[in-house]
Amino acid sequence: MGGFFGAVSGRDIVLDVFFGTDYHSHLGTASAGMAVWDAEKGIERQIHNIGNTPFRTKFEGDLPGFSGTCGIGCVSDSDPQPLVFQLRNGMVALATVGVVNNAEELVKTHFLDHGRYFTTLSNGKINVTDLVAGLVNEKEDMVEGIKYASDMIEGSMSMLFMTGPYEIIACRDKKGRLSIHIGKNHEGYCVSFESFAYSKLSYEDCYELGPGEVVRVTKDGFETLSPPGEEMKICAFLWAYYGYPNSNYEGVNVELMRYRNGIIMAKDERARGTLPDVDFVAGIPDSGVPHAIGYANASGKPFARPLIKYTPTWYRSFMPANQGMRNQIAKMKQIPIPELIEGMRLLFVDDSIVRGTQLRETVEFLYSSGAKEVHMRSACPPIMYSCKFLNFSRNESEMDLLARRTVQALEGDEGQKHLDEYSDPSTERGKCLLKAICDELGFDSLGYQTIDGLLDAIGLDRDKVCTYCWTGKE
């Protein structure tokens, strides 16, 4: 996915942008960049590959060359950015977070006959940030250009522009699938995807943009340039997995939502009579842990940590493109505590089950380490559809998803017509799905959170939350 941070102030903001961007490192592992605008020197920008090196390590050496009262930074799982452009309205630096599903079509219909060329990545795809800038530049007025780009893009797109030494313009994606916050202190303002990123920098919460809203931010305040839309579809995975525990989206804290989610799962299982008798409840680190704490508290079973994640040097295991590399990283970063495994009946809660490959190896390892039983719970419903709007669960084929692959194995193409039933554990098809996955991955039992339970844990109006990857409904 990715994240961005920007700041504008009456003083030098380089360290604010440096640390604020670094606090988004959990959202992107491919590349990162910083751009700072000095009234005298202009724009200074650096972009680095952060695939094997943390953001801070890469950019510490660049800090002496940066100075300015306005700056933006970003981390990304795909495009190198921020990029600098000369648009109709002047020089800008731009960072984006989102997905453009119709990029090739947009290029063909809007730019090829203009003789426009675009930056391409090593995989041959167009740099999305470059394309967004081109769309914005189609209109004389920048705000109209931003709205035009949002309308033309199929997918989602949040934008952060640095338009001068004293101004930032931010746009939340049209359906509000991701969140953008504004923080303030006595010297200026900042713009951030993660709300916690600025609290350690002496900013306090000020405002959260609405869907599609465009806002200008200066050191003296902010103003809405284009009002928010009425329809919101914020991504449920922000709470279930992506979001950092300290963050809040639409007023809902991530960590507390995960506690509630685990509590709901355990209470539902107790009501159904399917709560297993185990020695410990544990979470698959990191984001599975708070779901497991809630589950343990509600089930009355003690919480333990038989697997510890070694975090200092390992990046997110599902991000490398090569499945073998993902598996190896997942294996290396989980360190066991044998005394909490041998002879024990264990129930693990994971934030979600996407492909299932890593879980199979985890279960095999637990049994080889002497576990008596291994029960698995997913804090989300079965993932049936690849995300069309962000980078989570994006696969070359729906058959990469464990649930869809299992449905195909059980019933062939006919099963694909009954995905709603397979997602419901109370139906015969739902029970068959659970048994088949248990048999394939070696669990003693398996349970998924229901869509109703997940939405109850989030607590927002259900129509405002995107659940496409589970329901297929936009």
C-alpha positions in Angstrom: 0.0 0.0 0.0 1.8 3.1 1.2 1.5 6.2 3.3 2.5 9.9 3.3 3.3 12.8 5.7 3.7 16.5 5.1 4.3 19.6 7.2 4.3 23.3 6.8 5.5 25.7 9.4 7.2 29.0 10.3 10.4 27.0 11.1 12.4 24.3 9.4 10.3 21.1 9.1 12.9 18.6 7.8 13.0 16.5 11.0 9.2 16.6 11.3 8.9 15.2 7.7 11.7 12.7 8.4 10.2 11.2 11.5 6.6 11.6 10.4 7.3 9.7 7.2 9.3 7.0 9.1 6.2 6.4 11.2 4.5 5.1 8.1 7.2 2.4 7.4 4.8 -0.4 8.2 2.7 0.6 5.1 5.4 0.4 2.4 8.6 -1.7 1.8 9.6 -0.9 -1.8 10.7 2.7 -2.0 10.5 6.0 0.0 11.1 9.7 -0.7 11.3 13.1 0.8 10.8 16.5 -0.9 11.4 19.8 0.9 10.8 23.4 -0.3 13.1 26.2 0.7 12.1 29.7 -0.3 15.6 30.5 -1.5 16.9 27.1 -2.7 13.7 25.7 -4.2 12.9 21.9 -4.0 15.3 19.3 -2.7 14.2 15.7 -3.2 15.6 12.3 -2.5 14.2 8.8 -3.3 15.6 5.5 -2.1 14.9 1.8 -2.3 14.0 0.6 1.2 13.5 -3.0 0.3 16.2 -4.3 2.6 17.1 -1.1 4.6 14.9 0.9 7.0 13.7 4.3 6.0 15.8 6.1 8.7 19.0 4.4 7.7 18.5 5.4 4.1 17.6 9.0 4.7 19.8 10.0 7.7 22.7 10.9 5.4 20.4 13.2 3.3 19.2 15.3 6.2 22.1 17.8 6.1 21.2 18.7 2.5 17.6 19.4 3.3 16.2 22.7 4.6 12.8 24.3 4.3 9.5 25.4 5.8 7.4 22.9 3.8 7.9 19.3 3.0 6.3 16.0 2.1 7.5 12.4 2.4 6.1 9.0 1.5 6.7 5.2 1.7 5.4 3.0 -1.1 5.0 -0.6 -2.1 5.3 0.3 -5.8 6.1 3.7 -7.4 9.2 5.7 -6.5 7.9 9.1 -5.2 7.4 11.9 -4.5 7.8 13.2 -8.0 8.4 16.9 -9.0 6.4 18.4 -11.9 6.0 21.7 -13.7 2.2 22.0 -14.0 0.0 24.7 -15.4 -0.2 26.3 -12.0 3.5 26.0 -11.3 6.0 23.6 -9.7 4.7 20.9 -7.4 5.9 17.8 -5.6 3.4 15.0 -5.5 3.0 11.8 -3.5 0.1 9.4 -4.0 -1.4 6.4 -2.3 -3.9 4.2 -4.2 -4.5 2.0 -7.2 -5.4 2.9 -10.8 -7.0 -0.1 -12.5 -7.5 1.7 -15.8 -4.0 3.2 -16.2 -3.4 1.9 -19.7 -6.8 3.0 -20.9 -6.3 6.5 -19.4 -3.0 6.9 -21.2 -4.5 5.8 -24.5 -7.6 8.0 -24.3 -6.1 11.1 -22.8 -2.4 11.4 -23.6 -1.1 9.4 -26.6 -2.5 11.8 -29.1 -0.8 14.7 -27.2 2.6 13.2 -27.6 2.9 12.9 -23.8 5.2 10.3 -22.3 5.3 8.7 -18.9 7.8 7.3 -16.5 7.7 3.5 -16.5 8.9 1.2 -13.7 11.1 -1.8 -14.1 8.1 -4.0 -14.6 7.0 -1.9 -17.6 4.0 -0.4 -15.8 3.4 3.4 -15.7 4.4 5.3 -12.6 1.0 6.0 -11.2 2.1 9.3 -9.6 3.2 10.5 -13.0 -0.2 9.6 -14.5 -2.1 11.4 -11.7 -0.1 14.6 -12.3 -0.9 14.4 -16.0 -4.6 14.1 -15.3 -4.5 17.0 -12.8 -2.8 19.1 -15.4 -5.6 18.5 -17.9 -7.5 21.3 -16.2 -6.6 25.0 -15.9 -7.5 25.1 -12.2 -5.6 22.8 -9.9 -8.5 21.9 -7.7 -10.7 21.1 -10.7 -7.8 19.0 -12.0 -7.6 17.1 -8.7 -11.4 16.4 -8.8 -11.1 15.4 -12.5 -8.3 12.9 -11.8 -10.4 11.4 -8.9 -13.3 11.0 -11.3 -11.3 9.4 -14.1 -9.5 6.9 -11.9 -11.0 3.4 -11.5 -9.7 2.3 -8.1 -8.8 4.9 -5.4 -6.3 7.7 -5.2 -5.3 10.0 -2.3 -2.9 12.8 -3.2 -0.5 15.1 -1.3 0.9 18.1 -3.2 3.6 20.5 -2.1 2.8 23.6 -4.1 5.2 26.1 -2.6 7.4 26.9 0.4 4.4 27.7 2.5 1.5 25.5 1.2 0.4 21.8 0.9 -2.8 20.6 -0.8 -4.2 17.2 0.3 -7.0 15.2 -1.3 -8.6 12.1 0.3 -9.6 9.4 -2.2 -13.2 9.8 -3.5 -14.8 7.1 -1.4 -12.6 7.7 1.7 -11.2 4.2 1.6 -8.1 5.5 3.4 -7.9 8.3 6.0 -6.1 11.6 6.0 -5.6 13.6 9.2 -4.5 17.2 9.9 -2.5 17.9 13.0 -1.5 21.3 14.4 1.0 22.9 16.9 1.7 26.5 17.7 4.1 26.8 14.7 2.2 25.1 11.9 0.3 22.2 10.6 0.9 18.7 9.3 -0.9 16.2 7.1 -0.7 12.5 7.8 -2.2 9.1 6.8 -1.6 7.7 10.3 -3.0 9.8 13.1 -0.3 8.7 15.6 2.6 9.8 13.4 2.4 13.4 14.5 1.6 13.0 18.2 5.3 12.4 19.1 6.2 15.5 17.1 4.2 17.8 19.3 1.2 18.1 17.0 -2.3 17.5 18.2 -5.4 16.2 16.4 -7.1 18.9 14.4 -9.2 17.5 11.5 -9.9 14.4 9.4 -10.7 14.9 5.8 -14.0 13.6 4.4 -14.3 11.4 1.2 -12.9 13.2 -1.8 -12.3 16.4 0.2 -9.6 18.8 -1.0 -7.9 20.9 1.6 -5.2 23.6 1.5 -2.8 23.7 4.5 -0.5 26.5 5.4 1.4 27.4 8.6 -1.5 29.6 9.6 -4.3 27.1 9.2 -6.3 25.1 6.6 -9.3 25.6 4.4 -11.5 23.3 2.3 -11.1 23.9 -1.4 -13.6 21.2 -2.4 -16.2 19.8 0.1 -16.4 16.1 1.0 -18.7 13.7 -0.7 -21.5 12.0 1.1 -20.6 8.4 0.3 -17.8 6.7 2.3 -16.3 3.2 1.9 -13.4 3.1 4.3 -11.4 -0.1 4.2 -12.1 -2.5 7.0 -8.6 -3.9 6.8 -7.3 -0.6 8.3 -8.5 -1.9 11.6 -8.1 -5.6 11.1 -4.6 -5.6 9.8 -3.0 -2.5 8.1 -3.4 0.2 10.7 -0.9 0.7 13.5 -2.3 0.0 17.0 -2.1 3.7 18.1 -4.0 5.0 15.1 -7.6 6.2 14.8 -9.7 6.2 11.7 -13.1 8.0 11.8 -12.7 8.2 15.5 -12.2 4.4 16.0 -9.0 3.2 17.6 -7.3 0.2 15.9 -6.1 -1.6 19.1 -9.5 -1.3 20.8 -11.3 -2.5 17.7 -9.1 -5.6 17.7 -9.9 -6.3 21.3 -13.6 -6.0 20.6 -13.2 -8.2 17.6 -11.6 -11.0 19.6 -14.3 -10.7 22.3 -17.1 -11.0 19.7 -15.4 -14.1 18.2 -15.1 -15.9 21.5 -18.6 -15.0 22.7 -20.1 -16.2 19.4 -18.2 -19.5 19.6 -19.4 -20.0 23.2 -23.0 -19.4 22.1 -22.6 -21.9 19.3 -20.9 -24.4 21.6 -17.7 -24.6 19.4 -15.3 -23.0 21.9 -12.4 -25.5 22.1 -10.8 -26.5 25.4 -7.2 -25.2 25.1 -4.3 -24.4 27.4 -3.4 -21.1 25.8 -4.8 -18.5 23.4 -2.1 -16.9 21.3 -1.9 -14.4 18.4 0.1 -14.7 15.2 2.4 -11.6 15.6 2.0 -8.8 15.3 -1.5 -7.7 14.4 -3.1 -11.0 15.4 -2.1 -10.5 19.0 -4.7 -7.9 20.1 -7.5 -10.0 18.5 -6.2 -12.9 20.5 -6.1 -10.9 23.7 -9.8 -10.0 23.3 -10.5 -13.7 22.5 -8.6 -14.9 25.5 -10.4 -12.4 27.9 -13.8 -13.4 26.6 -13.2 -17.2 26.5 -11.6 -17.4 30.0 -8.5 -19.1 28.6 -5.1 -17.7 29.5 -3.2 -15.7 26.9 0.4 -16.7 26.0 3.0 -15.9 23.4 4.5 -19.2 22.1 5.7 -17.3 19.0 7.7 -14.1 19.2 8.3 -12.0 16.1 11.9 -10.8 15.7 11.2 -7.4 14.3 14.5 -5.5 14.2 15.6 -6.7 10.7 12.6 -8.4 9.0 10.2 -6.6 6.8 6.6 -7.7 6.1 6.7 -11.2 4.7 3.8 -11.0 2.3 5.2 -8.1 0.4 8.1 -9.7 -1.7 6.7 -10.8 -5.1 8.3 -14.2 -4.8 6.2 -16.7 -2.7 9.3 -18.6 -1.7 10.9 -15.5 -0.3 7.7 -14.6 1.6 7.7 -18.1 3.1 11.3 -18.0 4.1 11.0 -14.6 5.7 7.9 -15.6 7.6 9.7 -18.7 8.9 12.8 -16.8 10.0 11.1 -14.0 11.9 8.9 -16.1 14.1 10.9 -17.3 17.1 9.3 -20.1 19.3 9.3 -20.5 23.0 9.4 -24.3 23.3 8.1 -24.3 27.0 4.8 -22.8 25.7 4.4 -25.3 22.9 5.4 -28.8 23.9 2.4 -30.8 25.0 0.1 -27.8 24.8 -3.3 -27.4 23.2 -3.0 -24.0 21.5 -5.5 -21.7 19.8 -4.0 -19.1 17.5 -5.8 -16.0 16.2 -4.5 -14.4 13.0 -5.6 -11.1 11.6 -6.6 -12.8 8.3 -5.9 -15.8 6.1 -5.1 -14.8 2.6 -3.1 -17.5 0.8 -2.5 -19.9 3.7 1.0 -20.9 2.7 2.7 -19.4 5.7 0.1 -20.9 8.1 0.7 -24.4 6.8 4.4 -24.0 7.7 3.6 -22.5 11.1 1.3 -25.4 12.0 3.8 -28.0 10.8 6.5 -26.3 12.9 4.2 -26.3 16.0 3.5 -30.0 15.7 7.1 -30.8 15.1 7.9 -28.8 18.3 5.5 -31.0 20.3 2.2 -29.1 20.3 -0.6 -31.5 21.2 -3.4 -29.5 19.3 -3.4 -26.5 17.1 -6.6 -24.6 16.6 -6.8 -21.6 14.2 -9.1 -18.5 14.2 -9.2 -15.8 11.6 -10.1 -12.3 12.8 -11.7 -11.7 9.4 -14.2 -13.7 7.2 -12.9 -15.8 4.4 -11.3 -13.6 1.7 -13.1 -14.4 -1.5 -12.1 -11.5 -3.8 -8.9 -9.7 -4.5 -9.0 -6.0 -3.5 -9.7 -3.6 -6.5 -9.1 -0.5 -4.5 -5.8 -0.9 -2.5 -2.9 -3.3 -2.6 -4.1 -5.7 0.1 -4.9 -9.2 -1.1 -4.2 -8.2 -4.7 -3.3 -11.4 -6.6 -2.8 -12.4 -10.2 -5.7 -14.8 -9.8 -8.6 -15.3 -7.4 -7.4 -18.8 -7.1 -4.3 -17.6 -5.2 -6.8 -16.9 -2.3 -7.1 -19.9 0.0 -10.9 -19.8 0.4 -11.5 -19.5 -3.4 -9.0 -22.2 -4.2 -10.7 -24.5 -1.7 -14.2 -23.8 -3.1 -12.9 -24.6 -6.5 -11.5 -27.9 -5.2 -14.7 -28.8 -3.5 -17.3 -28.0 -6.2 -15.5 -26.6 -9.3 -17.1 -23.8 -11.1 -20.5 -24.5 -9.6 -19.1 -23.6 -6.2 -18.1 -20.1 -7.4 -21.8 -19.3 -7.7 -22.3 -20.0 -4.0 -19.6 -17.9 -2.3 -22.0 -16.3 0.1 -22.9 -19.8 1.5 -19.3 -20.8 1.7 -18.6 -17.7 3.7 -21.3 -18.5 6.2 -20.1 -21.2 8.7 -23.7 -22.1 9.6 -24.4 -23.5 6.1 -23.5 -26.9 4.9 -21.2 -25.3 2.3 -19.6 -23.2 5.0 -18.9 -26.2 7.2 -17.4 -28.0 4.2 -15.1 -25.1 3.6 -13.9 -25.1 7.2 -13.3 -28.9 7.2 -11.4 -28.8 3.8 -9.1 -26.1 5.0 -8.5 -27.9 8.3 -7.6 -31.0 6.4 -5.3 -29.1 4.0 -3.4 -27.1 6.6 -3.6 -29.5 9.5 -5.6 -27.5 12.1 -7.6 -29.3 14.7 -10.3 -26.7 14.2 -10.8 -23.5 12.2 -13.1 -20.6 12.7 -13.6 -17.3 10.9 -15.0 -14.1 12.2 -18.3 -13.3 10.6 -18.9 -10.1 8.6 -21.5 -9.0 11.1 -19.0 -9.5 14.0 -16.3 -7.6 12.2 -18.6 -4.7 11.5 -19.9 -4.6 15.0 -16.3 -4.4 16.3 -15.6 -1.5 14.0 -18.7 0.2 15.2 -19.3 2.6 12.2 -22.4 2.8 10.0 -22.1 -0.4 8.0 -22.8 1.4 4.7 -19.6 3.4 5.3 -17.2 0.4 5.5 -15.8 -1.4 2.5 -16.1 -5.2 2.7 -15.5 -6.0 -1.0 -12.8 -8.6 -0.4 -15.3 -10.7 1.6 -18.6 -10.0 -0.1 -17.7 -8.9 -3.6 -20.1 -6.0 -3.2 -18.8 -2.5 -4.0 
